Amino acid sequence: MKKLNKTLLIIAIIFTGFINQAWAADNYIPVRVGISDTKFKNYLFDSIEFNNANELYIMDSATGYSLQYLYDANTIKVVMSNGLFKIYTDGKLTAENLEGPVFIRPKDNCFISIKDLKRKGKQALYRGYIELKKSTKNPEKFAIVNVLSLKKYLQGVVPNEMPVRFGLEALKAQTVAARNYAVTPRVKAYEEFDLCDSVACQVYFGANTEDELSDRAIEETNGILALDKENNPILALYSSTAGGYTESYEYAFSDPKTKIFPSMHLDYMIATPDNKEFPPLNAEEKAYEFYTSTPEAFDDVSPYYRWTKEWSLAELEQVLSKTLVTQSKTGFITPQLTDEKDFGKLEEINVLERGNSGKIITLEIKTDKNTFIVQKELVIRRCFQKNGISLPSANFVITKTFENEKPVYKFFGGGFGHGVGLSQWGAGKMASLGFTFDEILQHYYNGIKLATISVKIRGNNQFTDQIFYTSNEDAKIVIENPDKIKKIQIVVNKKELNIKLKENQTVVDISKYLEKGVNKISYKITDEDADYTKSILASVIVKEAKHD
């Protein structure tokens, strides 16, 4: 073991592999992802073992002790004991009393391989580096955090969130949504990292599942975000299948902080039909007509576009007596059911409130012992289970018939998932019909624009580069000028522009200088009064907001 300069070593480990250039937006932004076990159930561990020890560099940030590329070793195991880390090499104790975090970085062009961890049936491999970070809530456990560039993260997300057979434009739409969610997640549920690797955040399977076509989608949308009216990155939620009609954000989600339901309203995620002729489905008869039929829609090719579930009275009583106890813990069932024996005999199920997509917002379950009010789509879905599996969505209508004089409950539904924002199956069909990724995104997210991540240009008399891809040869540079800088030079694909800046914001139309495909912009502040402490922010709008 060697003791090295701790500060220098941490800097070297953290920044190796990241490209320190403003234009490489996805390359430059780091992402911290928590890695779970093979079943995606646990994010805290007391030990972890790595394959290919001869390709790994390990360092304890607290003490500076390191293990570097042990050429005769096969595995390295890290164990937490009494709040401190121990390291074993091929079963032999190599180091102990390490405070952590412990960093694991591979050789150049190598991957980190965690022993016995599978993704899609294959050995999981990870780019970037791993940080073993002690849990703040349980000091005898640690989180496995994969730290890597946004680009490399997206390469492990996009082909796992959407089938690559959906085509390039659908994958590009998925990429922008996934990039937005990485930058602006709905909630940070874990203290040790920003994003988890499962469906609870975004499905991230690492380097062993990357695909050439999805890589191209990431490259051709490098740094592109969907922005709201205030130019902030939107919360870009998406789900498998909307069933022909997406729902407003507030009617599917509770507030992540206060838990209040319905949640806050978001202008860009409102109930949107695939066909403008579809009426609002918040009335029971309209919902019934819609979900017991199969009108043409963008996601009608999904196997979950329409579905049915059926229970006998006895089956449904057995299910609800158990699920109401479990789901009462969420706080969205009133009164709470704490003992399944207190459920009683089922008498009625009534829909009290629906959103415009027909999604059930509030449901009433009457028994001979009590009347339960159930809210929120995920809670409703989990209450009505068939063979231990929750309903695909909360967009359903209920029928009660009799067979051999015994009640039978049949649910007719549509969609899979929360149904807010982009429908992945819908995006796939839209792409097959010739829609471009920006048209897909603007269908599912109301009033958004698409723009590059802002770059900061400092008054240091040097050029700052930005590269982006465009297919429509139409774009504008938006320059925010908080330091009241007067002049800037912009070079767009070798065409030089000298711009006098306005005090707050300057918009420069560069459409006539663009090329289809990759474009490069270079910025340099030419104001002699602007030193390194002063700066501007520049972003490129590649698609303006759509106005009906």
Secondary structure per residue as TSV (DSSP state, phi and psi in degrees):
chain	resnum	aa	ss	phi	psi
A	1	M	-	360.0	147.9
A	2	K	E	-123.1	142.9
A	3	K	E	-101.5	120.6
A	4	L	-	-115.1	171.2
A	5	N	-	-64.0	110.1
A	6	K	H	-61.8	-47.5
A	7	T	H	-62.5	-46.2
A	8	L	H	-64.5	-37.0
A	9	L	H	-69.0	-41.8
A	10	I	H	-59.5	-45.0
A	11	I	H	-61.1	-43.0
A	12	A	H	-62.6	-43.8
A	13	I	H	-67.3	-44.6
A	14	I	H	-66.4	-38.2
A	15	F	H	-99.8	-10.0
A	16	T	T	-63.7	130.3
A	17	G	T	98.9	-17.1
A	18	F	-	-96.4	134.8
A	19	I	-	-87.7	116.1
A	20	N	-	-87.5	64.0
A	21	Q	-	-132.4	138.9
A	22	A	T	-62.7	-34.8
A	23	W	T	-69.5	-25.9
A	24	A	-	-85.5	66.2
A	25	A	H	-54.5	-52.8
A	26	D	H	-68.3	-29.2
A	27	N	H	-73.8	-28.6
A	28	Y	H	-90.5	-24.1
A	29	I	S	-87.8	120.4
A	30	P	E	-81.9	147.3
A	31	V	E	-126.4	139.4
A	32	R	E	-113.2	112.8
A	33	V	E	-116.0	128.7
A	34	G	E	-80.1	131.3
A	35	I	-	-99.3	128.6
A	36	S	-	-99.3	179.7
A	37	D	-	-77.8	-178.1
A	38	T	T	-60.8	-31.0
A	39	K	T	-93.1	4.8
A	40	F	S	59.4	34.8
A	41	K	-	-105.1	-33.7
A	42	N	-	-117.8	138.3
A	43	Y	-	-119.4	1.7
A	44	L	-	-124.1	139.2
A	45	F	B	-134.8	159.7
A	46	D	S	-110.7	-6.3
A	47	S	E	-160.1	155.6
A	48	I	E	-154.1	144.7
A	49	E	E	-125.5	138.3
A	50	F	E	-113.5	137.5
A	51	N	S	-80.9	172.7
A	52	N	-	52.8	52.3
A	53	A	G	-58.7	-27.0
A	54	N	G	-72.2	-5.8
A	55	E	G	-108.1	6.7
A	56	L	E	-113.9	142.2
A	57	Y	E	-113.5	124.6
A	58	I	E	-122.0	137.9
A	59	M	E	-146.3	137.8
A	60	D	E	-93.6	118.0
A	61	S	T	-68.6	-25.6
A	62	A	T	-76.0	-41.5
A	63	T	T	-103.1	-20.8
A	64	G	-	84.7	-1.0
A	65	Y	E	-67.8	144.2
A	66	S	E	-141.1	155.5
A	67	L	E	-123.6	123.6
A	68	Q	E	-120.7	112.6
A	69	Y	-	44.1	71.9
A	70	L	-	-77.9	97.9
A	71	Y	T	-66.3	-21.5
A	72	D	T	-101.3	10.9
A	73	A	-	-107.2	147.7
A	74	N	-	-103.1	-43.6
A	75	T	-	-131.3	151.8
A	76	I	E	-126.4	128.4
A	77	K	E	-116.2	132.3
A	78	V	E	-112.4	127.7
A	79	V	E	-125.2	139.6
A	80	M	E	-95.5	127.2
A	81	S	E	-143.0	119.9
A	82	N	T	55.0	38.9
A	83	G	T	77.7	7.9
A	84	L	E	-127.6	155.9
A	85	F	E	-91.3	142.4
A	86	K	E	-119.8	148.3
A	87	I	E	-122.6	129.7
A	88	Y	E	-116.1	133.0
A	89	T	E	-111.4	116.6
A	90	D	T	49.0	41.9
A	91	G	T	87.3	-8.5
A	92	K	E	-102.0	134.4
A	93	L	E	-63.1	123.0
A	94	T	E	-109.1	-35.2
A	95	A	E	-152.2	152.2
A	96	E	E	-148.9	173.1
A	97	N	E	59.4	36.5
A	98	L	E	-91.8	131.5
A	99	E	-	-83.7	-27.2
A	100	G	S	78.1	178.0
A	101	P	-	-60.5	151.6
A	102	V	E	-101.4	129.3
A	103	F	E	-105.3	137.0
A	104	I	E	-123.8	118.4
A	105	R	E	-125.9	135.4
A	106	P	E	-84.3	165.4
A	107	K	-	-60.7	162.1
A	108	D	T	-56.6	137.9
A	109	N	T	66.5	16.4
A	110	C	-	-114.9	166.6
A	111	F	-	-116.4	161.9
A	112	I	E	-95.0	128.1
A	113	S	E	-117.8	116.8
A	114	I	E	-91.8	124.3
A	115	K	E	-59.5	133.3
A	116	D	E	67.1	10.8
A	117	L	E	-95.1	121.4
A	118	K	E	-112.1	145.0
A	119	R	E	-136.4	124.6
A	120	K	T	54.9	36.0
A	121	G	T	77.0	3.3
A	122	K	E	-117.0	159.8
A	123	Q	E	-58.3	126.9
A	124	A	E	-72.6	133.4
A	125	L	E	-126.9	143.1
A	126	Y	E	-130.8	138.9
A	127	R	-	-86.5	179.3
A	128	G	S	70.0	-139.9
A	129	Y	E	-138.6	167.5
A	130	I	E	-111.2	135.8
A	131	E	E	-116.0	122.9
A	132	L	E	-94.1	105.5
A	133	K	E	-111.6	125.3
A	134	K	E	-61.8	136.8
A	135	S	-	-69.6	138.3
A	136	T	S	-77.4	-24.7
A	137	K	S	-91.8	-29.6
A	138	N	-	-133.7	94.7
A	139	P	T	-65.3	-7.2
A	140	E	T	-94.7	7.3
A	141	K	-	-129.7	159.4
A	142	F	E	-138.8	157.0
A	143	A	E	-98.4	147.0
A	144	I	E	-98.9	109.3
A	145	V	E	-111.4	119.6
A	146	N	E	-91.2	116.9
A	147	V	E	-107.3	121.6
A	148	L	E	-155.5	171.9
A	149	S	E	-70.8	155.7
A	150	L	H	-57.6	-38.0
A	151	K	H	-62.0	-49.2
A	152	K	H	-66.6	-34.2
A	153	Y	H	-62.3	-47.5
A	154	L	H	-61.9	-33.2
A	155	Q	H	-62.1	-28.5
A	156	G	H	-92.0	-4.2
A	157	V	H	-103.9	-53.7
A	158	V	H	-56.5	-48.9
A	159	P	H	-71.9	-9.5
A	160	N	H	-99.2	-19.1
A	161	E	H	-89.2	-27.4
A	162	M	S	-140.3	133.3
A	163	P	-	-59.8	133.2
A	164	V	G	-66.7	-17.6
A	165	R	G	-67.8	-12.8
A	166	F	G	-68.2	-15.5
A	167	G	-	100.3	165.2
A	168	L	H	-60.4	-47.8
A	169	E	H	-66.2	-37.6
A	170	A	H	-65.3	-41.9
A	171	L	H	-64.5	-35.2
A	172	K	H	-67.0	-40.2
A	173	A	H	-62.8	-43.8
A	174	Q	H	-62.2	-38.7
A	175	T	H	-61.8	-46.4
A	176	V	H	-62.9	-43.1
A	177	A	H	-61.8	-43.9
A	178	A	H	-67.1	-37.5
A	179	R	H	-64.4	-44.7
A	180	N	H	-58.3	-44.1
A	181	Y	H	-67.1	-34.2
A	182	A	H	-65.8	-37.6
A	183	V	H	-79.1	-36.6
A	184	T	S	-131.5	75.1
A	185	P	-	-70.5	156.6
A	186	R	S	-65.8	-41.4
A	187	V	-	-151.0	146.7
A	188	K	-	-102.0	100.3
A	189	A	-	-85.1	-13.6
A	190	Y	-	-125.7	139.0
A	191	E	S	-78.2	-27.7
A	192	E	S	-83.1	-20.4
A	193	F	-	-151.7	171.7
A	194	D	S	-93.0	-35.6
A	195	L	E	-135.1	144.1
A	196	C	E	-92.3	175.1
A	197	D	S	-105.9	14.8
A	198	S	S	-117.4	-174.7
A	199	V	T	-63.9	-15.1
A	200	A	T	-66.4	-22.9
A	201	C	S	-123.4	-92.3
A	202	Q	-	-140.2	144.0
A	203	V	-	-73.0	114.2
A	204	Y	-	-124.2	114.4
A	205	F	-	-110.8	4.6
A	206	G	-	84.7	-164.2
A	207	A	G	-77.5	-20.4
A	208	N	G	-79.0	0.4
A	209	T	G	-122.5	11.4
A	210	E	-	-67.4	156.5
A	211	D	-	-139.2	146.0
A	212	E	H	-62.4	-42.2
A	213	L	H	-71.0	-41.2
A	214	S	H	-68.7	-33.1
A	215	D	H	-59.9	-39.9
A	216	R	H	-64.7	-40.7
A	217	A	H	-60.1	-39.6
A	218	I	H	-67.2	-42.4
A	219	E	H	-64.4	-40.6
A	220	E	T	-81.4	-3.2
A	221	T	T	-123.6	25.4
A	222	N	T	-49.5	117.7
A	223	G	T	76.2	3.5
A	224	I	E	-82.3	130.9
A	225	L	E	-122.9	154.7
A	226	A	E	-91.5	127.6
A	227	L	E	-116.5	149.5
A	228	D	-	-87.1	-170.1
A	229	K	T	-63.8	-26.8
A	230	E	T	-93.1	11.9
A	231	N	S	65.3	27.1
A	232	N	-	-98.7	145.6
A	233	P	B	-59.5	132.8
A	234	I	-	-78.5	158.7
A	235	L	-	-80.4	99.3
A	236	A	-	-92.3	78.6
A	237	L	-	-73.3	153.6
A	238	Y	E	-153.5	159.6
A	239	S	E	-147.5	172.2
A	240	S	S	-61.6	-55.5
A	241	T	B	-145.1	124.6
A	242	A	-	-87.8	-14.9
A	243	G	T	78.6	20.5
A	244	G	T	96.3	-4.6
A	245	Y	E	-157.6	112.5
A	246	T	E	-79.5	162.7
A	247	E	-	-111.8	156.6
A	248	S	-	-69.1	143.3
A	249	Y	G	-53.5	-46.7
A	250	E	G	-65.1	-22.8
A	251	Y	G	-91.1	1.9
A	252	A	T	-117.2	-23.0
A	253	F	-	-127.4	148.4
A	254	S	-	-90.6	163.3
A	255	D	-	-65.3	126.8
A	256	P	T	-63.3	-21.2
A	257	K	T	-98.4	-51.5
A	258	T	T	-87.9	-17.1
A	259	K	-	68.9	11.1
A	260	I	-	-69.0	137.1
A	261	F	S	-131.0	136.3
A	262	P	S	-62.9	158.8
A	263	S	-	-83.5	-170.8
A	264	M	-	-67.6	154.1
A	265	H	-	-84.8	136.1
A	266	L	-	-119.3	119.1
A	267	D	T	-58.1	-30.7
A	268	Y	T	-89.1	-7.3
A	269	M	S	-124.8	83.5
A	270	I	-	-120.6	159.8
A	271	A	-	-57.4	124.6
A	272	T	E	-135.6	121.5
A	273	P	E	-82.5	150.8
A	274	D	S	-68.7	-27.4
A	275	N	S	-122.1	125.1
A	276	K	T	-62.2	-16.4
A	277	E	T	-78.9	-13.2
A	278	F	S	-67.7	127.3
A	279	P	-	-79.4	167.0
A	280	P	-	-58.1	142.2
A	281	L	-	-108.6	25.1
A	282	N	-	-80.2	-8.6
A	283	A	S	-94.3	143.5
A	284	E	H	-59.9	-41.2
A	285	E	H	-68.5	-34.1
A	286	K	H	-70.4	-40.7
A	287	A	H	-63.3	-41.5
A	288	Y	H	-63.1	-45.0
A	289	E	H	-61.3	-39.3
A	290	F	H	-73.1	-47.3
A	291	Y	H	-87.6	-4.5
A	292	T	T	-103.0	11.2
A	293	S	S	-131.1	176.1
A	294	T	-	-129.9	68.2
A	295	P	-	-65.0	153.1
A	296	E	-	-65.3	132.7
A	297	A	-	-152.0	171.4
A	298	F	T	-67.5	-34.9
A	299	D	T	-104.3	25.8
A	300	D	T	-71.5	-7.1
A	301	V	T	-84.7	-9.7
A	302	S	S	-71.0	140.9
A	303	P	T	-64.4	-14.2
A	304	Y	T	-105.6	13.5
A	305	Y	S	-57.0	-44.8
A	306	R	S	-134.9	143.9
A	307	W	E	-151.0	160.8
A	308	T	E	-134.0	148.5
A	309	K	E	-134.7	145.4
A	310	E	E	-139.2	138.3
A	311	W	E	-136.7	146.8
A	312	S	E	-77.3	164.9
A	313	L	H	-58.3	-44.5
A	314	A	H	-63.7	-40.9
A	315	E	H	-62.8	-44.5
A	316	L	H	-69.2	-37.2
A	317	E	H	-62.6	-41.7
A	318	Q	H	-63.7	-41.9
A	319	V	H	-65.9	-51.7
A	320	L	H	-66.2	-33.7
A	321	S	H	-62.1	-29.4
A	322	K	H	-89.1	-47.6
A	323	T	H	-69.1	-31.9
A	324	L	H	-66.2	-31.1
A	325	V	H	-66.5	-48.1
A	326	T	H	-64.5	-47.6
A	327	Q	H	-76.1	-17.0
A	328	S	H	-61.1	-27.2
A	329	K	T	-66.6	-16.9
A	330	T	T	-75.7	-19.9
A	331	G	T	89.2	4.4
A	332	F	-	-108.4	17.7
A	333	I	E	-125.2	127.7
A	334	T	E	-129.6	129.9
A	335	P	S	-72.0	163.2
A	336	Q	-	-70.5	144.0
A	337	L	-	-105.5	118.9
A	338	T	-	-104.8	-16.7
A	339	D	-	-136.9	123.2
A	340	E	G	-62.1	-21.5
A	341	K	G	-68.2	-18.5
A	342	D	G	-90.4	5.4
A	343	F	S	-69.7	-46.5
A	344	G	-	89.3	-156.0
A	345	K	-	-102.4	129.8
A	346	L	E	-68.4	131.8
A	347	E	E	-113.9	-48.2
A	348	E	E	-147.6	150.8
A	349	I	E	-126.2	120.3
A	350	N	E	-127.4	134.3
A	351	V	E	-83.6	121.8
A	352	L	E	-95.1	-29.8
A	353	E	E	-156.5	137.5
A	354	R	E	-126.5	155.1
A	355	G	-	-83.6	179.8
A	356	N	T	-67.2	-20.6
A	357	S	T	-85.4	-0.5
A	358	G	-	86.8	1.3
A	359	K	-	-64.3	132.2
A	360	I	E	-73.7	125.6
A	361	I	E	-97.4	-43.4
A	362	T	E	-135.5	133.0
A	363	L	E	-129.6	143.6
A	364	E	E	-114.2	128.9
A	365	I	E	-118.3	113.5
A	366	K	E	-101.6	133.3
A	367	T	E	-127.1	176.2
A	368	D	S	-73.8	-7.1
A	369	K	S	-109.0	-26.1
A	370	N	-	-164.8	170.3
A	371	T	E	-123.8	118.7
A	372	F	E	-104.3	133.5
A	373	I	E	-104.2	122.7
A	374	V	E	-116.3	131.6
A	375	Q	E	-126.3	160.4
A	376	K	S	82.1	130.7
A	377	E	H	-60.0	-42.2
A	378	L	H	-68.6	-37.2
A	379	V	H	-65.5	-43.8
A	380	I	H	-61.4	-44.8
A	381	R	H	-60.5	-40.3
A	382	R	H	-76.8	-17.9
A	383	C	H	-73.2	-37.9
A	384	F	S	-101.6	89.9
A	385	Q	-	-103.7	145.9
A	386	K	B	-124.6	119.1
A	387	N	T	56.0	36.7
A	388	G	T	79.4	4.8
A	389	I	B	-112.0	132.5
A	390	S	-	-69.1	162.5
A	391	L	-	-61.2	147.8
A	392	P	S	-61.3	-34.9
A	393	S	-	-154.7	175.5
A	394	A	S	-100.6	15.4
A	395	N	-	-94.4	87.4
A	396	F	E	-152.1	160.7
A	397	V	E	-120.3	155.4
A	398	I	E	-115.7	130.9
A	399	T	E	-122.1	148.2
A	400	K	E	-126.0	116.8
A	401	T	E	-123.6	-179.5
A	402	F	E	-128.3	131.6
A	403	E	E	-124.5	121.5
A	404	N	T	54.9	39.6
A	405	E	T	65.9	14.7
A	406	K	E	-113.5	137.3
A	407	P	E	-64.8	139.8
A	408	V	E	-130.1	127.0
A	409	Y	E	-99.9	126.3
A	410	K	E	-125.7	126.9
A	411	F	E	-105.4	129.7
A	412	F	E	-108.4	119.5
A	413	G	E	-135.2	175.2
A	414	G	-	-146.5	142.3
A	415	G	-	95.2	164.5
A	416	F	B	-142.2	117.4
A	417	G	S	107.2	-171.0
A	418	H	-	-73.9	-19.9
A	419	G	-	72.4	21.9
A	420	V	-	-109.6	133.4
A	421	G	S	79.8	-147.2
A	422	L	E	-66.4	133.2
A	423	S	E	-94.8	120.3
A	424	Q	H	-65.6	-43.3
A	425	W	H	-66.0	-35.4
A	426	G	H	-64.7	-40.7
A	427	A	H	-62.6	-38.7
A	428	G	H	-61.4	-45.0
A	429	K	H	-69.8	-39.4
A	430	M	H	-58.6	-41.7
A	431	A	H	-62.7	-40.7
A	432	S	H	-66.8	-22.9
A	433	L	T	-88.6	-0.6
A	434	G	T	101.5	3.8
A	435	F	-	-71.6	142.4
A	436	T	-	-87.4	166.1
A	437	F	H	-60.6	-36.8
A	438	D	H	-69.3	-34.8
A	439	E	H	-67.8	-37.6
A	440	I	H	-62.7	-48.7
A	441	L	H	-63.0	-40.2
A	442	Q	H	-75.3	-16.0
A	443	H	H	-73.7	-42.3
A	444	Y	H	-89.3	-21.5
A	445	Y	S	-122.1	113.3
A	446	N	T	-71.5	128.4
A	447	G	T	69.8	20.1
A	448	I	-	-85.7	159.5
A	449	K	E	-120.0	162.2
A	450	L	E	-114.9	130.7
A	451	A	E	-150.2	158.8
A	452	T	E	-74.4	156.9
A	453	I	-	-62.2	136.3
A	454	S	-	-63.4	144.0
A	455	V	E	-111.8	147.0
A	456	K	E	-98.6	128.0
A	457	I	E	-111.9	120.6
A	458	R	E	-99.0	158.2
A	459	G	S	-80.9	63.0
A	460	N	S	-116.0	13.8
A	461	N	S	60.8	28.3
A	462	Q	-	-125.2	153.1
A	463	F	-	-79.6	140.9
A	464	T	E	-114.4	126.9
A	465	D	E	-99.2	151.0
A	466	Q	E	-141.4	131.0
A	467	I	E	-121.6	136.0
A	468	F	E	-147.7	163.8
A	469	Y	E	-110.9	137.0
A	470	T	E	-139.4	144.4
A	471	S	S	-109.2	-12.8
A	472	N	S	-106.5	0.8
A	473	E	-	50.9	45.0
A	474	D	-	-145.7	118.1
A	475	A	-	-162.0	156.4
A	476	K	E	-133.0	141.3
A	477	I	E	-91.2	131.2
A	478	V	E	-111.7	121.7
A	479	I	E	-113.3	119.1
A	480	E	E	-93.0	132.3
A	481	N	-	-128.0	67.7
A	482	P	T	-67.1	-25.2
A	483	D	T	-95.5	11.3
A	484	K	-	56.4	43.0
A	485	I	-	-73.5	144.7
A	486	K	-	-95.2	-35.2
A	487	K	E	-138.5	149.6
A	488	I	E	-148.7	145.8
A	489	Q	E	-104.9	132.2
A	490	I	E	-124.2	130.9
A	491	V	E	-116.0	113.9
A	492	V	E	-108.3	109.1
A	493	N	T	48.8	47.7
A	494	K	T	76.7	-0.4
A	495	K	E	-91.8	118.7
A	496	E	E	-87.5	131.0
A	497	L	E	-126.3	133.7
A	498	N	E	-111.8	116.1
A	499	I	E	-114.8	132.4
A	500	K	E	-88.6	124.6
A	501	L	-	-88.8	142.7
A	502	K	-	-79.1	165.2
A	503	E	S	-67.4	-34.0
A	504	N	S	-106.9	-61.0
A	505	Q	E	-141.5	139.2
A	506	T	E	-126.5	133.3
A	507	V	E	-114.4	128.0
A	508	V	E	-121.7	117.1
A	509	D	E	-79.4	119.4
A	510	I	-	-115.0	16.8
A	511	S	G	-55.9	-42.4
A	512	K	G	-73.2	-9.2
A	513	Y	G	-102.2	-0.1
A	514	L	-	-85.0	156.5
A	515	E	-	-120.4	146.0
A	516	K	S	-67.7	123.2
A	517	G	E	112.8	-135.2
A	518	V	E	-82.0	133.6
A	519	N	E	-128.9	146.3
A	520	K	E	-122.7	132.8
A	521	I	E	-121.6	134.7
A	522	S	E	-119.0	135.4
A	523	Y	E	-119.2	140.7
A	524	K	E	-147.9	125.9
A	525	I	E	-73.0	126.6
A	526	T	-	-110.6	6.4
A	527	D	-	-74.4	117.2
A	528	E	T	-65.8	-20.8
A	529	D	T	-86.5	-3.7
A	530	A	-	-97.7	112.7
A	531	D	-	-96.3	-170.8
A	532	Y	T	-63.9	-22.6
A	533	T	T	-75.4	-12.8
A	534	K	-	-107.2	150.2
A	535	S	E	-155.9	167.1
A	536	I	E	-129.0	164.1
A	537	L	E	-117.0	131.7
A	538	A	E	-126.8	133.1
A	539	S	E	-135.3	160.5
A	540	V	E	-115.4	120.3
A	541	I	E	-83.5	115.8
A	542	V	E	-99.1	-11.5
A	543	K	E	-154.2	116.5
A	544	E	-	-70.5	162.3
A	545	A	-	-63.3	143.3
A	546	K	-	-87.5	130.7
A	547	H	-	-117.4	121.8
A	548	D	-	-76.2	360.0
